[in-house]
């Protein structure tokens, strides 16, 4: 028999052996409440020169300051109950008492000015112009390009709508909650007379198109409609057309070169992504929106109702190639963005958490570039789930998927659907200085740390994640 | 300490039962929601059943298993450390099976089976602390 004191000592030592590693990993996973994007993670120079970040503050990278705006919009954000036609009341967030918020329409080259006021959203708000390559200070990311707009305060966004196309806007403060509950809207640059908008959003399991539930109908705008599909959700959405063939005429705001007619196939709209279809509407057609009871019918009379086709349009091969305007072979920085998942703690919570290049947020690689760099990035997903990868302020060109080179129209995207076990190689020109988020647009994933930044040398930000404004971009 | 050991082991067993109830609640809720015109896909938040299953499974039961192990070092339960390690090992296995099941759903069947093993072992650990007097005390009383 061991003496009681000896036995007690062994028990204490055994307790320490059990608790020490758990405590170590738990403590290490805690995220500081006040974190500068300038000091978080570690710099990844992608084989280019290392350089310091002192220089221009993001607050100086604004749109034209003094010019008179061509489009001026006032938006007021509120937390309140609103109505989903066809379904009923929903608690969430509105802009000017509606969700989605007012449609913002501009001509190409217009100066757009949006004054956003926070009436009663306690955590604060921002607006991000998804897919629009705005100057950095207008990007609307709490804690990176601005502080969250507190109760009763306003913020003015100004940018030139230089690229025609289909875009959307949404809050980038506590976005995994605020976007899902309604703080979003549609932005169209250079509308056409044949436009039909189809912004799809799922509020707490209620799928809607343009904020309405069930079979929704619109008049045919002419013999051919340009349907602007916007996926404002967290998951990919397969879209198909019952009753007519279609052409994919634009992806993420970029026109497809020489689109060909498609029938019997679905097209995937990445979470956060946009796809424009051209559909003959002499007879009524139905657009299937990811399944479920909500569909959009264009035209009068009965429209056929089908199911999701198994085949999908492959944008890697769709359309005809043309020059992309730069040579990816001359890349001056080459990065890898490996998405993984591992067991452990995230901010003290046990579970399965995302990693970037084997590191967990906030200890993730910061991709450093200089203005004028040609950048190649390999995005590899071995995390077990699909991730819609969204780089702010830039459009990337897809070079290859799983080693197969792109042979279609240049596939220029800001929201790329990377399935599990897929590897995409993309390239872009670093032509928009700033501190830009590069994250998964399944917003709960982003809130779980699938976030990093593209940082330009010579640019700094004074904003902090957390801190007094309580900036929580995800 | 014996009663703490017994209580912790008992709570783990109850936790397993709660898990079975929660996961049934979760998926019947999904079926009812979809019948009612809602969607269940990547855009759907976890319902209350999923939430309970996640919190109890990745938080509460692992925490109880660690506490049971620590208490077993101090509590004079015959074979108490051994049984606490069995419980701990089965909890780790259960978590690992859940992780694998996301990729290979057939493994989920083993996750369900292992739950019964954990329930049985936790209940047996609790019984040991309840019925067996402390060996030292037992030895002293028979002299």
Interface residues (C-beta under 8 A of the other chain):
Chain A: X1 X8 X10 X11 X12 X14 X15 X18 X19 X22 X87 X180 X202 X204 X205 X206 X207 X213 X214 X233 X234 X235 X236 X271 X290 X291 X292 X293 X343 X349 X350 X351 X352 X384 X386 X442
Chain B: X33 X37 X38 X39 X40 X41 X42 X43 X44 X45 X54 X58 X59 X62 X66 X69 X70 X73 X74 X95 X99 X102 X103 X136
